[in-house]
Amino acid sequence: MAETERQMVAAEEEGHRGKGHNLAVVISWMLGCVMLFPWNALLTINDYYYVVFPNDHPSRVFTIIYEPFGLGVTLIFLYFEARASTRWRVVSGFLLFTASIIFIIVVDLVSHGDGGRGAFIVMCFLIMLFGIADGIVQGGLVGELAYMHPSYMQAYTAGLAASGVVTSGLRMITKAAFGDGNFGLRKGALVFLGLAALIEIIGFLLYIFVFPRIESVRKYREKAFLQGSKAVADAVAPTVADSEKTTVQGVEYREAERKTVKQLMIETWDFNLALVLIYTLSLSIFPGFLYEDTGKHKLGSWYALVLIAMYNAADLLGRYVHLIPGLFMSSRPMILNCCWLRLAFVPAFYFTAKYADAGYMIFLCIMLGLTNGYLTVVVFIRAPRGYNSLEQNAIGNILVVFLLLGLLLGVVSGWLWLIGKGW
C-alpha cells in the first residue's frame, strides 16, 4: 500500500467515532452472530440428521441447496443496491430465518423424527428459504457497515465466527445432557432449533430498536444520506430529510458522484478473488469432509463435533489477530498470495485423514480456521477504505457476492472427496 493510502486509511480508522461507539461495536458483533446462527445451528446438529437421513449426505446436500439461493438473491440485490432499503432487507431476512427455523421444528414433530423422503424434500425446501434469507440480509448488513467505522466491520465478521463457536459449544452441552441415542439426539436438536429461533428474534429487536438509536450509527447514516444514499433514506428521513440540516459532524455534504458497480468490481478484483479462494478452500473441507471422510476414532460420534468446534474457535481467534500491532496485512499482493498458499490444505487434509491420527487432524482444523478468519477480516476491512459512502455500500455488497460464490464453489468441490466411494 502506498504511504499516502496508508495514512488515509489510518486517518479514517481514527476519525470521529461519536457517542455510543463501543455499544455499536457490541451490537455489530451480535448482529454477525445472529445472522449466521441459524445456518451454523443446522450444521452443528447434522449428527442428528445423519441418523434421520442416513443415505442422503445431509451436510453436503443442505449446503449445496443453501449456497446457490444465497448467491442468486445477493446478485439480485447487488443490481438494486443503491435503491434497496437496508432496513427492509435486514428486517425481512431475520424474520424469514425465524419462520424457517420454526417450520423445521414443525416438520420434525409431524414426522416424529422418522425421516422419510417427504420429510427430506420439505427440509430441502426450508434450507432454500435459509439461503434466500441469507441473500437478503447479509449484503445489506455488510454494505451498511462498510461506510461506518472499520471496527464495526471487524466486530461483525467476528460475530459471524462466534456463531459457530456458540453453536458448537451449545451442541456439545445438549449432546452431553441428552445422550448419543436417537431420542437424545432428537431432543437436543429440537432444543437447539428453538434456541436459534429465539436468538433470531433478539437480533431483529436489536437492529430495529437499539442499533438506530446509537449516535455514532446515526451520524454515519446521516452522512451516507446526505451524500445521496437512498438505501438509508427510510432510516434517517425523519431526522435529516425533513429538516434543513445540511451538515454532519460540522462538515457540509452534498450528493456525491459514485463509480458504477462494474468499475468498483474491477478496482477490487484482488479482494474479490481472495474471498473466492478463501471460501472455496474452506468449504471444500468444512463441514462435509469433517463429517464423512475422517474415519472412525476413539471419540466416536463426538469426533466430527470436536473438529468443527476447533475450526470455529480458531476462525473466531483469527478475526482478532490483526488487532495485535504490526499484524494487520495491508499489502494487497500479500493478501492474495496467502490465499493461494492455503490450497496446500487440500493434500494436507487428505494424507492426514488417511495416515495420521486425530491430533494432527485437530491441528489442521485449527490452522484452517485461523487463516480463514484472519484473511476474511483483513479483506472486509481493507477493501472499502478510500471510497465515499455510496461506493462503500456497493463494495460491501460486492464482497458478499464473491464470498458466497466462494462458498458455492467450495460446496461443489466438497463432493470431489466422494470420487471412488460411490453415492
Summary of the structure (lengths in Angstrom):
residues: 423
radius of gyration: 21.5
end to end distance: 48.4
largest distance: 70.8
contacts: 1507
relative contact order: 0.15
helix: 78%
strand: 1%
